[in-house]
């Protein structure tokens, strides 16, 4: 199903970030067994940005949004998502945090 907020018609900047985003989004929807929602879509953007940007700073995550949007728009989207009381960040992010901790524990 295609929605304007979930799949912008903007030009894709780079294929690698887009492919990672699509993979992460598929994992999220598979885990939560839900249809396309802005909450899960933003989570997929944040997780893929964390992986590619190797930083937890919102502006560095927003750099990796695979759509042609302004950096400040991406940062504001993430800020609104984190501030939304309906979003249960701990429940949504726990699997990714655990996976990243396990992976980062092997780096020297």
C-alpha positions in Angstrom: 0.0 0.0 0.0 1.4 3.4 -0.9 1.0 6.5 1.2 2.4 10.0 0.6 4.0 10.1 4.0 5.4 6.6 3.8 6.8 6.6 0.3 7.5 10.1 -1.0 7.7 10.6 -4.7 10.9 12.6 -4.2 14.1 11.5 -6.0 16.1 8.9 -4.1 19.6 10.2 -3.3 21.6 7.0 -3.0 20.6 3.4 -3.4 22.6 1.9 -0.4 20.8 3.9 2.3 17.4 3.2 0.6 18.2 -0.6 0.5 19.1 -0.6 4.2 16.0 1.4 5.1 13.8 -1.1 3.1 15.4 -4.0 4.9 15.1 -2.5 8.3 11.5 -1.5 7.6 10.7 -5.1 6.6 12.2 -6.4 9.8 10.2 -4.0 11.9 6.9 -4.8 10.2 7.6 -8.5 10.5 8.3 -8.2 14.2 5.4 -5.9 15.0 3.0 -7.5 12.5 1.4 -4.2 11.7 0.6 -2.3 8.6 2.4 0.8 7.4 2.2 3.5 10.1 4.1 6.8 10.5 5.5 5.5 13.9 7.1 2.4 12.4 8.2 4.2 9.3 10.1 6.8 11.4 11.6 4.0 13.5 12.9 2.4 10.4 14.4 5.7 9.3 16.1 6.2 12.7 17.5 2.7 12.9 18.9 2.8 9.4 20.4 6.3 10.1 21.9 5.0 13.3 23.6 2.2 11.5 24.9 4.3 8.6 25.7 7.4 10.5 27.3 5.6 13.5 26.0 8.3 15.7 23.0 9.0 18.0 22.8 12.7 17.1 19.5 13.4 15.3 21.1 15.6 12.6 23.6 12.9 11.8 20.8 10.3 11.6 18.8 12.6 9.4 21.6 12.9 6.9 20.9 9.3 5.9 17.2 9.6 5.2 17.0 8.1 1.7 14.6 10.8 0.4 15.5 14.2 -1.0 14.3 16.3 2.0 15.9 19.0 4.0 18.1 18.0 6.9 16.1 20.2 9.3 12.9 18.5 8.3 14.3 15.1 9.1 15.6 16.3 12.5 12.2 17.8 13.3 10.5 14.5 12.3 12.7 12.6 14.7 12.2 15.2 17.5 8.4 14.9 17.2 8.6 11.1 17.1 10.7 11.0 20.3 8.4 13.5 22.1 5.2 11.8 21.1 3.7 10.3 24.3 1.9 7.6 22.2 5.2 6.2 20.9 6.6 3.6 23.3 10.2 4.1 22.4 11.5 1.4 24.8 9.2 -1.3 23.4 9.9 -0.4 19.8 13.7 0.0 20.1 14.6 -2.7 22.5 15.3 -5.4 19.8 17.6 -3.0 17.9 19.4 -1.8 21.0 20.1 -5.4 22.2 21.4 -6.3 18.7 23.6 -3.3 18.5 25.0 -3.9 22.0 25.9 -7.4 21.1 27.6 -6.4 17.8 29.5 -3.4 19.3 30.8 -5.6 22.1 32.9 -7.4 19.5 34.6 -4.3 18.2 38.0 -3.2 19.4 
